[in-house]
Amino acid sequence: MNESSQLPPLRRTDSGRLETTNVMHKIMFMAFTAIAACERDLVTERTEAGLASARASGQKNGRPFAN
């Protein structure tokens, strides 16, 4: 049987924080945090590249002014 299937599930404490008393839970939490940070950086990078491409092609960014 797989060792990860024997771990208790991640639970929230009464204060709403994730319980990280188990070493494997700490490692999983850190891995998920690193993945989320990478995703955030990728979204930022793609957004900046899209805005730069739009500026280079002469498009105006942002909401148009009301008449």
Distance bins in CASP14 RR format, pairs under 12 A and 6 or more apart:
PFRMAT RR
TARGET T0000
AUTHOR 0000-0000-0000
RMODE 2
METHOD distances of the structure
MODEL  1
1 7 0 0 0 0 0 1 0 0 0 0 0
2 24 0 0 0 0 0 1 0 0 0 0 0
3 22 0 0 0 0 0 1 0 0 0 0 0
3 23 0 0 0 0 0 1 0 0 0 0 0
3 24 0 0 0 0 1 0 0 0 0 0 0
4 10 0 0 0 0 0 1 0 0 0 0 0
4 22 0 0 0 0 0 1 0 0 0 0 0
4 24 1 0 0 1 0 0 0 0 0 0 0
4 25 0 0 0 0 0 1 0 0 0 0 0
4 27 0 0 0 0 0 1 0 0 0 0 0
4 28 0 0 0 0 1 0 0 0 0 0 0
5 24 0 0 0 0 0 1 0 0 0 0 0
6 22 0 0 0 0 0 1 0 0 0 0 0
6 24 0 0 0 0 1 0 0 0 0 0 0
7 19 0 0 0 0 0 1 0 0 0 0 0
7 20 0 0 0 0 0 1 0 0 0 0 0
7 21 0 0 0 0 0 1 0 0 0 0 0
7 22 1 0 0 1 0 0 0 0 0 0 0
7 23 0 0 0 0 1 0 0 0 0 0 0
7 24 1 0 1 0 0 0 0 0 0 0 0
7 25 1 0 0 1 0 0 0 0 0 0 0
7 26 0 0 0 0 0 1 0 0 0 0 0
7 27 0 0 0 0 0 1 0 0 0 0 0
7 28 0 0 0 0 1 0 0 0 0 0 0
8 19 0 0 0 0 1 0 0 0 0 0 0
8 20 0 0 0 0 0 1 0 0 0 0 0
8 21 0 0 0 0 1 0 0 0 0 0 0
8 22 1 0 0 1 0 0 0 0 0 0 0
8 24 0 0 0 0 1 0 0 0 0 0 0
8 25 0 0 0 0 1 0 0 0 0 0 0
9 18 0 0 0 0 0 1 0 0 0 0 0
9 19 0 0 0 0 1 0 0 0 0 0 0
9 22 0 0 0 0 0 1 0 0 0 0 0
9 24 0 0 0 0 0 1 0 0 0 0 0
9 25 0 0 0 0 1 0 0 0 0 0 0
9 28 0 0 0 0 0 1 0 0 0 0 0
10 16 0 0 0 0 0 1 0 0 0 0 0
10 17 0 0 0 0 0 1 0 0 0 0 0
10 18 1 0 1 0 0 0 0 0 0 0 0
10 19 1 0 0 1 0 0 0 0 0 0 0
10 20 0 0 0 0 1 0 0 0 0 0 0
10 21 0 0 0 0 0 1 0 0 0 0 0
10 22 0 0 0 0 1 0 0 0 0 0 0
10 24 0 0 0 0 1 0 0 0 0 0 0
10 25 1 0 1 0 0 0 0 0 0 0 0
10 26 0 0 0 0 0 1 0 0 0 0 0
10 27 0 0 0 0 0 1 0 0 0 0 0
10 28 1 0 0 1 0 0 0 0 0 0 0
10 29 1 0 0 1 0 0 0 0 0 0 0
10 32 0 0 0 0 1 0 0 0 0 0 0
11 17 0 0 0 0 0 1 0 0 0 0 0
11 18 1 0 0 1 0 0 0 0 0 0 0
11 19 1 0 1 0 0 0 0 0 0 0 0
11 20 0 0 0 0 1 0 0 0 0 0 0
11 21 0 0 0 0 1 0 0 0 0 0 0
11 22 0 0 0 0 0 1 0 0 0 0 0
11 25 0 0 0 0 1 0 0 0 0 0 0
12 18 1 0 0 1 0 0 0 0 0 0 0
12 19 1 0 0 1 0 0 0 0 0 0 0
12 20 0 0 0 0 0 1 0 0 0 0 0
12 25 0 0 0 0 0 1 0 0 0 0 0
13 19 1 0 1 0 0 0 0 0 0 0 0
13 20 0 0 0 0 1 0 0 0 0 0 0
13 21 0 0 0 0 1 0 0 0 0 0 0
17 25 0 0 0 0 0 1 0 0 0 0 0
17 29 0 0 0 0 0 1 0 0 0 0 0
18 25 1 0 0 1 0 0 0 0 0 0 0
18 26 0 0 0 0 1 0 0 0 0 0 0
18 28 0 0 0 0 1 0 0 0 0 0 0
18 29 1 0 0 1 0 0 0 0 0 0 0
18 30 0 0 0 0 0 1 0 0 0 0 0
18 32 0 0 0 0 1 0 0 0 0 0 0
18 33 0 0 0 0 0 1 0 0 0 0 0
19 25 1 0 0 1 0 0 0 0 0 0 0
19 26 0 0 0 0 0 1 0 0 0 0 0
19 28 0 0 0 0 0 1 0 0 0 0 0
19 29 0 0 0 0 1 0 0 0 0 0 0
20 26 1 0 1 0 0 0 0 0 0 0 0
20 27 0 0 0 0 1 0 0 0 0 0 0
20 28 0 0 0 0 1 0 0 0 0 0 0
20 29 1 0 1 0 0 0 0 0 0 0 0
20 30 0 0 0 0 1 0 0 0 0 0 0
20 32 0 0 0 0 0 1 0 0 0 0 0
20 33 0 0 0 0 0 1 0 0 0 0 0
21 29 0 0 0 0 0 1 0 0 0 0 0
22 28 0 0 0 0 1 0 0 0 0 0 0
22 29 0 0 0 0 0 1 0 0 0 0 0
23 29 0 0 0 0 0 1 0 0 0 0 0
23 30 0 0 0 0 0 1 0 0 0 0 0
24 30 0 0 0 0 0 1 0 0 0 0 0
24 31 0 0 0 0 0 1 0 0 0 0 0
25 31 0 0 0 0 0 1 0 0 0 0 0
25 32 0 0 0 0 0 1 0 0 0 0 0
26 32 0 0 0 0 0 1 0 0 0 0 0
26 33 0 0 0 0 0 1 0 0 0 0 0
27 33 0 0 0 0 0 1 0 0 0 0 0
27 34 0 0 0 0 0 1 0 0 0 0 0
28 34 0 0 0 0 0 1 0 0 0 0 0
28 35 0 0 0 0 0 1 0 0 0 0 0
29 35 0 0 0 0 0 1 0 0 0 0 0
29 36 0 0 0 0 0 1 0 0 0 0 0
30 36 0 0 0 0 0 1 0 0 0 0 0
30 37 0 0 0 0 0 1 0 0 0 0 0
31 37 0 0 0 0 0 1 0 0 0 0 0
31 38 0 0 0 0 0 1 0 0 0 0 0
32 38 0 0 0 0 0 1 0 0 0 0 0
32 39 0 0 0 0 0 1 0 0 0 0 0
33 39 0 0 0 0 0 1 0 0 0 0 0
33 40 0 0 0 0 0 1 0 0 0 0 0
34 40 0 0 0 0 0 1 0 0 0 0 0
34 41 0 0 0 0 0 1 0 0 0 0 0
35 41 0 0 0 0 0 1 0 0 0 0 0
35 42 0 0 0 0 0 1 0 0 0 0 0
36 42 0 0 0 0 0 1 0 0 0 0 0
36 43 0 0 0 0 0 1 0 0 0 0 0
37 43 0 0 0 0 0 1 0 0 0 0 0
37 44 0 0 0 0 0 1 0 0 0 0 0
38 44 0 0 0 0 0 1 0 0 0 0 0
38 45 0 0 0 0 0 1 0 0 0 0 0
39 45 0 0 0 0 0 1 0 0 0 0 0
39 46 0 0 0 0 0 1 0 0 0 0 0
40 46 0 0 0 0 0 1 0 0 0 0 0
40 47 0 0 0 0 0 1 0 0 0 0 0
41 47 0 0 0 0 0 1 0 0 0 0 0
41 48 0 0 0 0 0 1 0 0 0 0 0
42 48 0 0 0 0 0 1 0 0 0 0 0
42 49 0 0 0 0 0 1 0 0 0 0 0
43 49 0 0 0 0 0 1 0 0 0 0 0
43 50 0 0 0 0 0 1 0 0 0 0 0
44 50 0 0 0 0 0 1 0 0 0 0 0
44 51 0 0 0 0 0 1 0 0 0 0 0
45 51 0 0 0 0 0 1 0 0 0 0 0
45 52 0 0 0 0 0 1 0 0 0 0 0
46 52 0 0 0 0 0 1 0 0 0 0 0
46 53 0 0 0 0 0 1 0 0 0 0 0
47 53 0 0 0 0 0 1 0 0 0 0 0
47 54 0 0 0 0 0 1 0 0 0 0 0
47 61 0 0 0 0 0 1 0 0 0 0 0
48 54 0 0 0 0 0 1 0 0 0 0 0
48 55 0 0 0 0 0 1 0 0 0 0 0
48 61 0 0 0 0 0 1 0 0 0 0 0
49 55 0 0 0 0 0 1 0 0 0 0 0
49 56 0 0 0 0 0 1 0 0 0 0 0
50 56 0 0 0 0 1 0 0 0 0 0 0
50 57 0 0 0 0 0 1 0 0 0 0 0
50 59 0 0 0 0 0 1 0 0 0 0 0
50 61 0 0 0 0 1 0 0 0 0 0 0
51 57 0 0 0 0 0 1 0 0 0 0 0
51 58 0 0 0 0 0 1 0 0 0 0 0
51 59 0 0 0 0 1 0 0 0 0 0 0
51 60 0 0 0 0 0 1 0 0 0 0 0
51 61 1 0 1 0 0 0 0 0 0 0 0
51 62 0 0 0 0 1 0 0 0 0 0 0
52 58 0 0 0 0 0 1 0 0 0 0 0
52 59 0 0 0 0 0 1 0 0 0 0 0
52 61 0 0 0 0 0 1 0 0 0 0 0
53 59 0 0 0 0 1 0 0 0 0 0 0
53 61 0 0 0 0 0 1 0 0 0 0 0
54 60 0 0 0 0 1 0 0 0 0 0 0
54 61 1 0 1 0 0 0 0 0 0 0 0
54 62 0 0 0 0 1 0 0 0 0 0 0
55 61 1 0 0 1 0 0 0 0 0 0 0
55 62 0 0 0 0 0 1 0 0 0 0 0
END
